[in-house]
Amino acid sequence: MRLREVEDGDLDAFFDHQADRESYELADLPPRDREAFDAHWAGIRQDPAVTIRTIDVDGQVAGNVVSFERDGIRLAGYWLGREFWGRGLATEALAGFLEIETHRPLVAEVATDNRGSIRVLEKNGFRLLHELPDGYAYELR
C-alpha cells in the first residue's frame, strides 16, 4: 500500500466506491450522482486547505484519505472500496496519512454502526470526543 497524489484516472474508482450501497449505508453518507461527484472533486482538488491522497494497492485504486476544514475544525476522512475491506488497509493508510497531515487536533466523524471505522480510528490514536446525533466524533491530539 502506498499513498500518492490523486490523479484524474482515480476518480472513476472513487465514484464507484461511493456509489456502492453497502459502503454508503455503512458510512451513513448519501452517494452523489456523477455530475455532483465530479463538481465536488473538482472543488476539493483545487482547494489548498484540503490534503488528499489516493490509497494505491499494487497499482489499484483502493480508496482515498483526506483532511479538510469545516467550521474551524480540521477533519479527517477516508474511503476504501469494499473489495479492499478486512485487510488492514484503512488503518495503514490513515497511519501513513497522519505523517503527511500533521495538523492537530484532527477530528473524524463516524457513523454509530461503523465498528470497523471506529477500530481504524482507535488504532491510530483517535479517542472519543463526543457523541453526534447519528454517530461519534473522535479526536487525535
Secondary structure, 3 states (H helix, E strand, C coil): CEEECCCHHHHHHHHHHHHCHHHHHHHCCCCCCHHHHHHHHHHHHHCCCCEEEEEEECCEEEEEEEEEEECCEEEEEEEECHHHCCCCHHHHHHHHHHHHCCCCCEEEEEECCCHHHHHHHHHCCCEEEEEECCEEEEEEC
